[in-house]
Amino acid sequence: MKFILTMMSSIPYILFVSSLVVSIAADTSSISQSQSLSFGKTIVSPSGTFELGFFHLGNPNKSYLGIWFKNIPSRDIVWVANGGNPINNSSALLSLKSSGHLVLTHNNTVVWSTSSLKEAINPVANLLDSGNLVIRDENAANQEAYLWQSFDYPSDTMVSGMKIGWDLKRNLSIHLSAWKSADDPTPGDFTWGIILHPYPEMYLMKGNKKYQRVGPWNGLQFSGGRPKINNPVYLYKFVSNKEEIYYEWTLKNASLLSKLVVNQTAQDRSRYVWSETTKSWGFYSTRPEDPCDHYGICGANEYCSPSVLPMCECLKGYKPESPEKWNSMDRTQGCVLKHPLSCKDDGFAPLDRLKVPDTKRTYVDESIDLEQCKTKCLKDCSCMAYTNTNISGAGSGCVMWFGELFDIKLFPDRESGQRLYIRLPPSELESNWHKKISKIVNIITFVAATLGGILAIFFIYRRNVADKSKTKESIERQLEDVDVPLFNLLTITIATNNFLLKNKIGQGGFGPVYKGKLEGGQEIAVKRLSSRSGQGLTEFITEVKLIAKLQHRNLVKLLGCCIKGKEKLLVYEYMVNGSLDSFIFDKIKSKLLDWPQRFHIILGIVRGLLYLHQDSRLRIIHRDLKASNILLDEKLNPKISDFGLARAFGGDQTEGNTDRVVGTYGYMAPEYAVDGQFSIKSDVFSFGILLLEIVCGNKNKALCHENQTLNLVGHAWTLWKEQNALQLFDSSIKDSCVISEVLRCIHVSLLCVQQYPEDRPTMTSVIQMLGSEMDMVEPKEPGFFPRRILKEGNLCTNLNQVTSNDELSITSLSGR
């Protein structure tokens, strides 16, 4: 195979990776014993897709040998030879020894080398079009009988055709290891690979702890993954035999580029596809996908359902081991059988749409069918569940679980997951129902008589309080399908010390928010909708129904609600660091948020909005995105809150119209404030304002600037046109900021606040722009850009003056 040796420009090229080399043309087709690779030279695969050479990540004293996508501007690295052992000068040399080993030396000291059980007569090293660096014997009859290949020793990236798994003949684990950071390719403790349980499956690991698993391969897909059949982009393959066990994917379109990356900082495994149109990596999927993907989030013999709250529930026939902790929303203690097993008379109940339990304690027999599997499981009193190993066609093979069942997920859609049969005692089985008929008849007779009296009293009460009870009934009926836990008013009253004033932690547009502590010690935040708010009832129902269906790490979690008389209460997880505005608009606390932390918060908000606009089951438009509605947890991770004004759409609908404009001054898009037209682009406008406030540390209100008064957007636009945008950023971050990132954020914010919705980017584009060095168009004039405002003392805030949190939510302005 022909290779090209090239030299790259001597001008430093620094985007994500800075190359150290220049290239020249040479008449060599490979690295052979008579050739070597030094600083200033590279090898390019035959089609020009991949390139091998030396590079650094911004620090010229730390250089590495690696492989990258050649024609992608950001020089994305897919493999590193000496990730944990950088070279500090240009005296390194990569050479091929007569034994068939590649050796990287530095000042005549071996830095890295390959190993092989066989020696070659005439060895040669090639970089293939797959991105695989291989060593082979040119005299061998089988040119694919490689002596060594880089695909056996991957870094943090998987590309098409690479196998992740085990070479059982060599006892070699082939897995991805995340870089410690974006500028340090030293392998971290975050890895992704296959664990050889009796029924092997893939895990994301953090050190020795299981972080996330996608479930075993069941012939069609991973048990805990989305359906992979008829995928338009990828072909998936899972092989398990006596010689090897591996997972592999290839691209249906050979001209596409794709990569799968394990990230130590984000603690996830994400897949991307390269777009030639935008010249950027497009986000395709990620793991963990929702809270239920985190390993062991629920206890033993529980299942996790991401579409309902609380997420953890006992399996059929099981009850909480600790009812006290269970009722206080601590569901990590697990569940136990309601009745003991009889062993001989037990049966099995089918549960559908599951990611099957962790396969550590399993037994597999590929030679028997499902009915034989049931018989075999029933004979062993410690066998607690079974199913097919392969669910394609009529199904085949048998896997049985022993002991407690861990890490089960219930999918909301029928296409995902698979059926699991769990062992239950006779009293819990459908077939024994006829034995209870007479007892049930007696119970029903007694209950009916009792209910008759209760209903009589109830209807009299209903007649006296008709209007109020109709409202309550309407609310409860609307909440029935949501499966939201209902808290007792007494429980909330005790938790908040009767809504004590000192427990008040905030004030929203529809009522105050109080901190509380449940009996089990769990801290909560309680939103108490004001009885004087004309919008309270509608927003209450909206918020409960919407947020109960939303599960994302950057959205605040709803724990439950309470309806009692005039009281309408929403119970949320407590965010120990409060709201974002309490930091960025405070002269002292703003210093606690350096630039890396602010950028982390920005990206978290983007991910949350992207989920609302695109990835959730319903398309959600928030309509009141602002700094006070961004809450921060103990690690300062952002969570979007307050969905009382949100609107949901199904299908492809992305916009709507209203005669009742709701929102907050300073954040509303012009088309919404003036005409009542809202869309995902009106949320993008609000995000642009919020992004600018995070960078600048000022609110979007009237600001004194020289001889005129502008709001923050107007001031930013003026400085941008004057090419003085660096004057904008908050002085609190001057020592920690990355200038390129700050300027990119300002640029993105101005794109988001453009006058016309069609000019604004989507959140998909926003995350791409913030996460890469892609070229961006120049912003057009923003909406609500005041060209001239009279200077009045009560309207003008100096740019260096800290502004107070005096937002006003608008709920009655009529659109024209």
Secondary structure, DSSP 8 states (H G I E B T S, - for coil): ---EEE---SS-EESSSEE-------S-SSB-TT-EEETT-EEE-TTSSEEEEEEESS-TTSEEEEEEETTSTT--EEEESSTTS-B-SS-EEEEE-TTS-EEEEETTEEEEE---SS--SSEEEEE-TTS-EEEEETT-S-TT--SEEGGGS--SEE-TT-EEEEETTTTEEE-EEEEEETTEEEEEEEEEEEE--SS-EEEEEETTEEEEEEEEB-SSSBTTS---TT-SSEEEEEEESSSEEEEEEEESSTT--EEEEEETTTTEEEEEEEETTTTEEEEEEEES-SGGGBTTSS-TTEEE-TTSSS-EEE-TTEEES-HHHHHTT---S-EEESS---SSS-EEEEEEEEE----TTEEEETTS-HHHHHHHHHHSTTEEEEE-SB-STT-B-EEEEES----EEE-SSTTSSEEEEEEE-GGGSGGGGGGGHHHHHHHHHHHHHHHHHHHHHHHHHHHHTHHHHHHHHHHHHHHGGGT--B--HHHHHHHTTTT-GGGEEEEETTEEEEEEE-TTS-EEEEEE--TT-TTHHHHHHHHHHHHHT---TTB--EEEEEEETTEEEEEEE--TT-BTHHHHTSTTGGGGS-HHHHHHHHHHHHHHHHIIIIISSSEEE-S---GGGEEE-TT--EEE---TT-EEE-TT--EEE-SSEEEETTTS-HHHHHH-EEEHHHHHHHHHHHHHHHHH-S-SS-EEETTEEE-HHHHHHHHHHTT-GGGSS-GGGTTT--HHHHHHHHHHHHHHTBSSGGGS--HHHHHHHHHS---------BTT--S-----TTT-EETTS-------EEEEE---
